[in-house]
């Protein structure tokens, strides 16, 4: 069966979900043959992957693939879907680094395995067991990403053409995650530095590199146009996440209100606030930012300072300008018309999420 971008996001997302479910079910059969103790691992990874997720990265990869002459069928969907498993690895490890209790409205993987440790009355530290388990599950998801690509049925020439970009994406993801951790430790107040973190931690691996990956699985064309679209839109995408991390509705985000503030995230939004706030307000933000037991009244206090300083409006304007830059870029090059229309729609999906 062939698929088209004209049919919209939902049918394509369903095809991606079906491919991922089939792959994980097959891999979990093997895990269960190793030892019964791995049953919770198999169940946790399947639930984490299949129960939710917007599939932004495979969708952008599909646009890059079609825009460079590829035909969407079951085999190419398998290959394109593999990139979602890189994202799963990043989310699991990110929750460990941030000490997050929830993800997508459910317990994060390390908290889930802490609970398993207590339920089974195991020896040692439940927290250490949870962290160790999450690191290993994240590693497994990264291994599965490569395995899913190599077993997708895609011809070897296409896979070999895509591998350098696939590898580059994973290197950049690690670099961005480290920069994020470092900026928190540095207590950075630089918009420029925070924007660089946004670019590498999320922007490039969420949009530009998936587009490159898809294009390389097809003909390898349009990489420059995809960069001109992907970099600014990726930054806008992360800036929207930064706003949601402070102002987002927990029902929509799947995380507690103000979780980024508890984690001490040094985002563009926070840098802009600290540059615009009064001296007393700046001291107050710095005193509360990164406080793990931050209560809702303190979250609301920081929100008020962010809003009154004009930082939220500043970031909204950045999102608008970056999105316009991205949309202008796809008019240059040989991207197919159906892919252009899909990329216009995906730009709105990525940047207009409400809070």
Number of C-alpha atoms within 10 A of each C-alpha: 6 10 16 17 20 11 10 12 18 10 13 21 19 12 17 23 23 17 21 22 16 12 20 21 14 11 16 18 12 13 16 15 10 10 9 10 10 15 15 14 21 19 13 16 19 18 13 19 18 13 9 12 14 14 20 20 26 28 28 27 29 33 30 35 29 26 28 25 18 19 17 20 13 19 19 23 28 27 28 29 28 27 29 26 23 24 25 22 22 22 17 25 23 16 19 20 13 15 16 21 18 18 18 16 15 14 17 25 29 28 24 19 24 21 17 16 19 14 10 8 10 11 9 10 11 20 16 14 20 22 23 15 19 25 18 16 22 23 18 17 23 22 14 20 21 19 15 23 20 17 14 21 15 18 13 11 9 16 20 14 17 20 16 12 18 22 14 12 22 17 13 18 23 14 14 22 20 14 19 22 17 14 20 17 12 10 15 19 20 17 19 12 18 23 21 17 26 26 27 26 24 23 26 25 28 31 31 29 30 30 32 31 32 33 29 27 30 23 17 19 20 21 22 15 21 26 21 18 27 34 24 25 32 31 28 30 28 26 25 23 22 22 22 22 22 24 20 22 16 17 11 13 17 15 23 20 21 24 24 23 24 22 19 21 25 29 30 28 26 28 20 21 27 24 15 17 20 13 10 9 18 17 12 16 22 16 10 19 21 19 14 13 10 16 14 12 9 18 20 15 15 24 19 11 21 24 14 14 19 16 22 22 14 15 19 18 13 17 23 14 14 20 26 15 17 24 19 13 18 25 13 14 13 14 23 16 13 14 23 20 14 20 23 15 13 19 22 13 14 20 22 14 14 11 15
